Amino acid sequence: MRILYLNHNVIWRSTFFRCIHFARYLAGRGHEVTIFTIHPKQRFGIETSIIHGVRVVQFPDWLWGIGRSGWDLFDLRQRLKFLKHEQYDLVHAFDSRPVVIHPARVLQKRGIPLVLDWADWWGRGGIIEERSNKLIKWTFGAVETWYEEHFRTLADATTVISTALQNRAISLGVKPETILKLHSGADVEHLRVVDKLEARRALGLAPEWKIFGFMGFVHFDLELVLETFTRIYHAHPEARLLLAGKPSPLVQQWVQKEKLGQAILDFGIVPYEKLSQTMGCADVFLLPFARKQANIGRWPNKVGDYMAMGRPIVTSPVGEMEHLFKTEPIGRLAADNAEAFADAAWALAADEKTCAAMGRAAREAAEKRCSWEFLADRLHEFYQRVLERKQAC
């Protein structure tokens, strides 16, 4: 099967991970998979490479910052031009921004089945509300919502990352029998469980510290992490907060404001191959998940990474995390406020026996029920049904 994945992110950001992990396992099954994504820097020229057996095509984009996320018309034009000589059996569009949905619709009109993924609640009440600029919310928010919703009923099939988005798709008129709920997975091949004390020795960190880990490129709930850790640190000076991912100016501002000294260990962007060794220094991982529509609609990629690295997790009973943590004994649920989160996180970190047991359970769940390979098998079966349904029409 020749499959095209259309992605609106810069390579190695956000939903690109969802694409590449599904794609590499499908490629391992003998399918030819291509991913269209955005080059992180180039303004001209198309770059093609093979990653994990998957052909990845990076397109130039003239926008910058947050604009470099699927809205550039030059990028769209390059994709449409590139598609003129391409042949596929199925196209999977990941979300529905212009550089994704318009090429997808062109292929669909050629008779190629279109599967449309929904992985984030972008418009009306969702992520758009996280933008600090009110003018952007009031004007661009309408455009975001239109692109997010308008094309849903036109797809041949739909994949959704959460129950909330499944219900939203059905409310828009998508037929329930054409929907597959498919959360993101755990990379158990490349992320591993490491010995905590050995990891700390390698990085020069004290063995007696209680270390709380947090990582990511999206900082929507970073303030809750900092508020939580501040409460813990002032009560327990041996506590440390280990950060990995995109640096945020909020961190240094918080250190100065709360007089945290050297209590925050900010490693910045850590190479993927060193992530297990760095995050393996932690006793407990923090996954703040405030009760807001954007979180109710999404599945945080980092939960799979945390599980794969075999440490217990503290999160809140919001959206998909409530079901996951009530089903799997991998951590603690706490209300989405700093006091409750801090109490739960410290109590767990102080209980080494429970930490170890939950860490083992997290890795087991990652391997058996949440791995990318397990989920890719479900997706492959779904594709087969989509193709059979299309051929029967």
C-alpha positions in Angstrom: 0.0 0.0 0.0 1.2 3.5 -0.9 0.3 5.9 1.9 0.7 9.6 2.2 0.8 11.4 5.6 0.1 15.1 5.5 1.5 17.0 8.5 1.2 20.7 9.3 4.1 20.9 11.8 7.8 21.6 11.5 9.7 18.3 11.4 10.2 16.8 14.9 7.6 19.0 16.5 4.1 18.1 17.9 2.0 15.9 15.6 4.9 15.0 13.4 5.8 12.5 16.1 2.3 10.9 15.7 3.0 10.7 12.0 6.5 9.3 12.1 5.8 6.6 14.7 2.7 5.3 12.9 4.5 5.5 9.6 7.7 3.6 10.6 5.7 0.6 11.8 3.6 0.6 8.6 6.8 0.8 6.6 8.1 -2.2 8.6 5.0 -4.1 7.4 6.2 -3.5 3.8 4.1 -0.4 3.0 5.5 2.6 1.2 4.8 5.6 3.4 5.6 9.3 2.7 5.2 12.2 5.1 4.9 15.8 4.0 6.0 18.2 6.7 7.6 21.6 7.1 11.3 22.3 7.0 12.5 24.2 10.2 14.4 26.9 8.3 14.3 26.7 4.5 12.4 29.4 2.6 13.1 27.7 -0.8 13.8 24.2 -1.9 12.4 20.8 -1.0 14.4 18.4 1.1 13.7 14.6 0.9 15.2 12.0 3.2 14.5 8.5 4.5 13.9 8.2 8.2 13.1 4.8 9.8 12.2 3.5 6.3 9.8 6.4 5.7 10.2 8.9 2.9 10.0 12.4 4.6 9.5 15.4 2.4 10.2 18.8 4.1 8.7 21.8 2.3 9.9 25.4 2.6 7.7 27.9 4.4 7.8 31.7 4.3 6.2 32.3 7.7 7.9 32.3 11.1 7.2 31.3 14.7 3.7 30.1 15.3 2.8 31.0 11.7 5.0 28.1 10.6 2.3 25.6 11.4 0.3 24.9 8.2 -0.9 28.3 7.0 1.6 29.4 4.4 0.3 29.6 0.9 3.8 29.2 -0.7 4.1 25.9 1.2 0.7 24.9 0.0 1.6 25.7 -3.6 4.8 23.6 -3.4 2.9 20.6 -2.0 0.2 20.8 -4.7 2.9 21.0 -7.4 4.8 18.0 -5.9 1.7 15.9 -5.9 1.2 16.1 -9.6 3.6 13.2 -10.2 2.8 11.2 -7.1 0.6 8.0 -6.8 -1.0 6.8 -3.6 -3.6 4.3 -2.4 -4.6 6.2 0.7 -4.0 9.6 2.2 -4.1 10.3 6.0 -4.4 14.1 6.8 -3.3 15.0 10.3 -5.6 17.8 11.3 -7.0 20.1 8.6 -5.0 23.2 8.2 -4.5 24.6 4.6 -1.2 22.9 3.7 -2.8 19.6 4.8 -6.5 19.6 3.8 -6.3 21.1 0.4 -3.7 18.6 -1.0 -5.7 15.9 0.7 -8.9 17.0 -1.0 -7.1 17.1 -4.4 -6.1 13.4 -3.9 -9.6 12.5 -2.7 -11.1 13.9 -5.8 -8.8 11.6 -7.8 -10.6 8.7 -6.0 -8.0 8.2 -3.2 -9.6 7.4 0.2 -9.1 10.2 2.7 -8.7 9.6 6.4 -8.7 12.8 8.5 -7.0 12.8 11.9 -8.1 15.0 14.8 -5.5 15.3 17.5 -6.1 18.7 19.1 -9.1 21.0 20.0 -7.8 24.0 18.1 -10.8 26.4 17.6 -13.8 27.6 19.6 -12.9 27.3 23.2 -9.7 25.2 22.6 -6.1 26.0 22.1 -6.9 29.3 20.4 -7.9 30.5 23.9 -4.3 30.0 25.1 -3.1 32.8 22.7 -2.2 35.9 24.6 -3.2 38.3 21.8 -6.9 39.0 22.1 -7.1 40.3 18.5 -5.8 36.9 17.3 -8.4 35.1 19.3 -11.3 37.2 17.9 -10.2 37.3 14.3 -8.0 34.3 13.5 -10.0 32.1 15.9 -12.9 32.1 13.5 -10.6 31.0 10.6 -9.0 28.3 12.9 -12.5 27.0 13.8 -13.7 26.9 10.2 -10.7 24.9 9.0 -11.0 22.6 12.0 -14.7 21.8 11.4 -15.7 22.4 7.8 -14.0 19.3 6.2 -14.8 16.7 8.8 -17.9 15.2 7.1 -16.1 15.2 3.7 -13.5 12.6 4.7 -14.0 8.9 4.0 -12.9 8.0 7.6 -11.8 9.8 10.8 -9.2 9.1 13.5 -9.5 11.0 16.8 -7.2 11.1 19.7 -9.9 11.5 22.4 -13.4 10.8 23.4 -14.2 14.6 23.4 -13.1 15.0 19.8 -15.0 11.8 18.8 -18.1 13.3 20.3 -17.4 16.6 18.6 -17.0 14.9 15.2 -20.3 13.0 15.6 -22.0 16.3 16.5 -20.8 17.8 13.3 -22.3 14.9 11.3 -19.4 12.4 11.0 -20.8 8.8 11.0 -19.8 6.9 14.2 -18.9 3.7 12.2 -16.3 5.6 10.3 -14.4 6.8 13.4 -11.4 5.2 15.1 -10.4 6.5 18.5 -6.6 6.2 18.5 -4.5 7.9 21.1 -0.7 8.5 20.7 1.8 5.9 21.9 4.9 5.1 23.8 8.3 4.8 22.1 9.5 1.7 23.9 12.2 1.0 21.3 14.2 4.2 21.8 13.2 5.3 25.3 14.2 2.9 28.1 14.3 2.5 31.9 17.7 3.5 33.4 19.1 3.1 36.9 18.2 6.3 38.7 21.4 6.5 40.8 23.7 5.8 37.8 21.9 8.5 35.8 22.5 11.0 38.6 26.1 10.1 38.9 26.6 10.7 35.2 25.1 14.2 35.4 26.6 15.1 38.8 23.3 15.1 40.7 23.0 14.3 44.4 21.6 10.8 45.1 19.6 12.1 48.1 17.6 14.6 46.2 13.9 14.1 45.4 13.7 15.0 41.7 10.5 15.9 39.9 10.8 15.7 36.1 8.9 17.7 33.4 9.6 17.9 29.7 8.0 19.3 26.5 7.8 21.9 23.8 4.4 23.2 24.8 4.2 25.3 27.9 0.4 25.7 28.4 0.5 24.3 31.9 4.1 25.1 32.9 3.0 27.7 35.4 1.2 25.0 37.4 4.4 22.9 37.4 6.3 25.9 38.8 3.7 26.7 41.4 3.6 23.0 42.4 7.4 22.8 42.8 7.6 26.0 44.7 5.3 24.6 47.3 7.3 21.4 47.5 10.7 23.1 47.7 9.8 25.5 50.4 8.6 22.6 52.6 11.4 20.2 51.4 14.6 21.9 50.4 16.1 18.6 49.1 13.6 18.7 46.2 14.7 19.6 42.7 12.8 20.2 39.5 14.4 18.8 36.3 13.2 20.4 33.0 13.9 19.2 29.5 12.5 20.8 26.3 12.0 24.2 24.8 13.3 26.8 27.2 10.8 29.3 28.6 11.6 32.8 30.0 9.0 32.1 32.7 11.4 29.7 34.4 14.1 32.2 35.2 11.5 34.8 36.1 10.0 32.3 38.6 13.4 31.4 40.0 14.1 35.0 40.8 10.6 35.8 42.1 10.4 32.7 44.4 14.1 32.7 45.4 14.6 29.1 44.2 18.4 29.4 43.7 19.7 26.3 42.0 16.7 24.2 42.7 15.6 24.1 39.1 17.7 22.0 36.8 16.9 23.3 33.3 18.6 21.1 30.7 16.9 22.8 27.7 16.5 20.7 24.5 18.0 17.3 25.2 18.9 15.1 22.2 16.4 12.3 21.8 19.1 9.6 22.3 20.1 11.1 25.7 16.5 11.7 26.9 16.2 8.5 28.9 19.5 9.1 30.6 18.6 12.7 31.6 15.0 12.1 32.6 15.9 8.9 34.3 17.3 11.0 37.1 13.8 11.8 38.2 11.8 10.0 41.0 8.4 11.2 39.7 7.2 12.8 36.5 4.8 15.7 36.5 2.1 16.0 33.9 0.0 19.1 34.8 -3.4 19.0 33.1 -5.6 21.9 34.0 -9.4 21.5 33.4 -9.8 23.4 30.2 -11.3 22.5 26.8 -7.9 22.2 25.1 -6.8 19.5 27.5 -10.1 17.7 27.6 -9.7 17.3 23.8 -6.1 16.1 23.6 -3.8 13.3 24.5 -0.4 14.7 25.8 2.5 13.0 23.9 4.7 13.2 27.0 2.6 10.6 28.9 3.8 7.9 26.5 7.4 9.0 26.9 7.0 9.1 30.7 5.5 5.6 30.7 8.3 4.2 28.4 10.9 5.6 30.8 9.4 3.7 33.7 8.7 6.4 36.3 5.4 7.1 38.1 3.4 10.1 37.0 1.2 12.7 38.7 -1.5 14.3 36.6 -5.1 15.5 37.0 -8.4 13.7 36.3 -9.0 15.6 33.1 -10.0 14.3 29.7 -8.2 11.1 28.6 -5.9 11.1 31.6 -8.7 10.3 34.0 -9.5 7.1 32.2 -5.9 6.1 31.7 -4.9 6.5 35.3 -8.0 4.8 36.6 -7.3 1.9 34.3 -3.5 1.6 34.7 -1.7 1.8 38.2 1.0 4.2 36.8 0.7 7.2 39.1 -1.5 9.5 41.1 -4.4 11.8 40.2 -4.6 15.1 41.9 -6.8 18.2 41.5 -5.4 20.8 39.0 -4.2 23.2 41.6 -0.7 23.7 43.1 -1.6 22.6 46.7 -3.2 19.3 45.7 -0.6 18.6 43.0 2.3 19.3 45.4 0.8 17.1 48.1 0.3 14.2 45.7 3.7 14.5 44.1 5.7 14.7 47.3 3.8 11.8 48.9 4.5 9.7 45.9 8.2 10.6 45.7 8.6 9.9 49.5 7.3 6.4 49.0 10.1 4.6 47.2 8.4 1.2 47.2 5.2 2.6 45.5 7.3 4.6 43.1 9.2 1.5 42.0 6.0 -0.5 41.6 4.2 2.2 39.6 7.3 2.7 37.5 7.3 -1.0 36.6 3.6 -0.9 35.8 4.1 2.2 33.6 6.7 0.4 31.5 4.6 -2.7 31.3 1.6 -0.8 30.1 3.8 1.1 27.6 5.1 -2.2 26.1 1.8 -4.2 26.1 -1.1 -1.7 25.5 0.3 1.7 24.6 3.2 1.1 22.3 3.3 2.7 18.9 3.5 -0.8 17.3 0.4 -1.9 19.1 -1.5 1.2 18.0 -0.1 1.0 14.4 -1.6 -2.5 14.1 -5.0 -1.1 15.0 -4.5 1.7 12.5 -3.5 -0.8 9.8 -6.7 -2.8 10.3 -8.7 0.4 10.1 -7.0 1.3 6.8 -8.0 -2.1 5.4 -11.6 -1.5 6.3 -11.5 2.0 4.8 -10.2 0.6 1.5 -12.8 -2.2 1.5 -15.6 0.2 2.1 -14.3 2.5 -0.7 -14.1 -0.4 -3.2 -17.6 -1.5 -2.3 -19.1 2.0 -3.2 
